[in-house]
Amino acid sequence: MSLGRAPRTLALTGDETGCSLWRIWQPFAELQKHGYIAEWCHKNDSDKVLPLVAQGRYDAVITPRIVWPVEGIGEAWVNVIHKAGLAWLYEIDDDIFSPRIVDRQMRVFPAEAAKGEKQLEWERNERIKMLSVCDGVTVSSRRLATIARQYAPADTPVYHIPNSIDAKWFKSTLRGIGRIPELEGKLTVGWAGGAREEADMKPLAEAWTIIAERYPHVEFVIQGHMSDSLYHSIPDERRHSLPWLSLEEYPRALINLDIGCCVVAPLVFNTSKTCIKWYEMTLAGVACVVSPTLYGAEVTDGEDALVAETADQIVDALSRLIEDAELRKTISRNARRTVMDKYTLEKNWQNWPLAWLDAIERFRSKPRLILATA
């Protein structure tokens, strides 16, 4: 690289969700430990950093998942960034470009459905349009990089920067935390996560019903999204529903699991996601059953997870872990070694500035693009 110094970056976030935690807050905090200027603020507070932008503090601005609500605002915003001499990088961690995303938003997220299909389709196309004027795209998975390249111009660089877990923070959050009283001394099977397709949950729900009948001493934990099929798959008295926790403390819920279920349906959307739920459960000491879709490329079946897809396969895998305490310990121990060796921020933080440096260098080597606005 020819810049001769570290890239200086500002991220403008639009929410306080896991996306911001994994893709902005924690990577940037790690970079700050290594002396980088990597700062962020909410987009509604952007006026607070405008003086720093004008003073030349940054080389690039990064925006995760952004879409502007009115036509023309996006182009005007990009012009402001470019006129200030900054590169603009688009950050995404889900497939928000393919036509199928609109149908999924309508079915899974009530707030998105309230916008209406026409507005959601406009937003999808607006995101695609932004790919043609950004100076680089950072994505969380190889499959997502492939999708972004399908929609971005050939000269727009797309950088695969995998999600990596902040292991030190995660483990410190769990320190000194115990289980809820109802689960002390109990063997538990659990699931945790956000809103998703019922197709992801139905095989697991079928498996849980069989497991509940076969092993009356096992308790079940659901944390976060309450899927109808999963919620009603087990007896009420053996189901423990844990609420959403803040981003600062959400790992604590996983302490209540002995066996975790990280399974998704073989849907195209899921192939763009990453294995963060397995990383999290692993660092919480949980032995996991995972699906070949999404998780199959990172785990080794029988070594650091058990791989299962159909309801029958999930039943078999859960039964093995329920009946064999030593297998649970071995799977958990091996998984921890895999995650700590390959998937922590401490091992992978360099991926971020390397991508940014390349994008900034490309930006500075080409003519400045000023867009027509509405």
LINWOFEN-V10425 format. One record per run of one state. SS is the DSSP state (alpha for helix, beta for strand, coil for the rest). FROM is the first residue (numbers start at 1). LEN is the number of residues. Records with the same first field share a line. If there is no record, write none. Layout:
# LINWOFEN-V10425
SS: FROM-LEN / FROM-LEN
This chain:
# LINWOFEN-V10425
coil: 1-8 / 14-4 / 34-4 / 49-1 / 55-5 / 65-8 / 84-3 / 93-7 / 109-1 / 114-3 / 132-5 / 140-2 / 152-6 / 161-4 / 166-1 / 175-6 / 184-3 / 194-4 / 215-3 / 225-3 / 232-4 / 243-7 / 257-2 / 263-5 / 273-3 / 284-3 / 291-1 / 296-5 / 302-3 / 308-3 / 324-1 / 343-1 / 349-1 / 365-10
beta: 9-5 / 38-5 / 60-5 / 87-6 / 137-3 / 158-3 / 165-1 / 187-7 / 218-7 / 239-4 / 259-4 / 287-4 / 301-1 / 305-3 / 344-1
alpha: 18-16 / 43-6 / 50-5 / 73-11 / 100-9 / 110-4 / 117-15 / 142-10 / 167-8 / 181-3 / 198-17 / 228-4 / 236-3 / 250-7 / 268-5 / 276-8 / 292-4 / 311-13 / 325-18 / 345-4 / 350-15
